[in-house]
Amino acid sequence: MAVEVSDVPDAKRYEARVDGEPKVAGVAEYIRTAELVAFVHTEVSPEYEGRGVGSALVRTALDEARAANLRVLATCPFFAGWIARHPEYQDLLYQSRSKVSD
């Protein structure tokens, strides 16, 4: 099974398709700024769950964030869990640089 992932900036999401089918198998929605990309929701169609579609979405999105020199805010539990299991991507995580305290 081949998973193809593409960024669809107008829809603010990555889309995954399987074996060249036109049907979208999964999506990863994001909010992007000049310095940061926040991944807010990931969803895989039930018939594609457990077949690597979600992982392909995350890996592609994170590789593109790295190439664009963007920090990543993983508010989506799927993204956060995936990054926790793949330490080679943890350097992308956004760290607050604020020195403000109460």
C-alpha positions in Angstrom: 0.0 0.0 0.0 1.4 3.4 -1.1 0.4 6.5 0.9 0.8 9.8 -0.9 0.6 12.9 1.3 0.2 16.5 -0.1 -0.1 19.9 1.5 -3.3 21.8 0.5 -2.6 25.3 1.8 -6.0 26.7 0.8 -7.7 24.1 3.0 -5.0 24.5 5.7 -4.4 20.7 5.8 -2.4 17.8 4.6 -4.3 15.2 2.7 -3.4 11.5 2.4 -4.5 9.3 -0.4 -3.8 5.5 -0.8 -2.7 3.8 -4.0 -3.6 6.7 -6.2 -7.2 6.6 -5.3 -9.1 10.0 -5.5 -10.7 9.5 -2.1 -9.0 11.3 0.8 -7.9 8.6 3.4 -6.8 11.1 6.1 -6.2 14.7 6.9 -4.0 16.7 9.3 -5.3 20.2 9.9 -2.9 23.0 10.8 -2.6 26.7 11.5 0.6 28.2 10.1 2.5 31.5 10.8 5.8 32.7 9.6 7.6 30.9 12.4 5.3 28.2 13.6 2.9 25.5 12.5 0.3 24.2 14.9 -1.2 20.8 14.1 -4.7 20.9 15.6 -6.5 17.9 14.3 -5.7 14.6 12.5 -8.3 12.2 11.2 -8.1 8.9 9.3 -11.1 7.3 7.6 -12.0 4.1 9.5 -11.2 1.8 6.6 -7.6 3.1 6.6 -7.0 3.0 10.3 -4.0 1.0 11.4 -2.4 1.0 7.9 0.2 3.8 8.3 -1.9 6.7 6.9 -1.7 8.8 10.1 2.1 8.2 10.4 2.6 9.2 6.8 0.7 12.4 7.4 2.7 13.3 10.5 6.1 12.4 9.0 5.5 14.4 5.8 4.1 17.4 7.7 7.1 17.4 10.1 9.6 16.9 7.4 8.2 19.9 5.5 8.1 22.0 8.7 11.8 21.1 9.2 12.6 22.1 5.6 10.8 25.4 6.1 12.6 26.0 9.4 9.3 26.1 11.3 8.7 25.2 15.0 5.9 22.8 15.7 3.1 23.1 18.2 1.4 19.7 18.5 -1.9 20.4 20.0 -3.4 17.4 18.3 -3.0 14.3 20.5 -2.1 12.1 17.6 0.8 14.4 16.6 2.0 14.8 20.2 2.0 11.1 20.7 3.8 10.3 17.5 6.5 12.9 18.2 6.9 11.5 21.7 7.6 8.1 20.1 10.0 9.5 17.5 12.8 11.5 19.3 14.4 12.5 16.0 11.5 15.0 15.6 11.4 16.4 19.1 13.8 19.2 18.2 11.0 20.7 16.1 8.8 21.3 19.1 8.0 24.9 20.0 9.5 26.1 23.2 8.2 29.4 24.7 10.9 32.0 24.8 9.0 34.4 27.0 10.8 35.6 30.1 7.6 37.1 31.6 6.6 35.8 35.0 3.6 36.7 37.3 
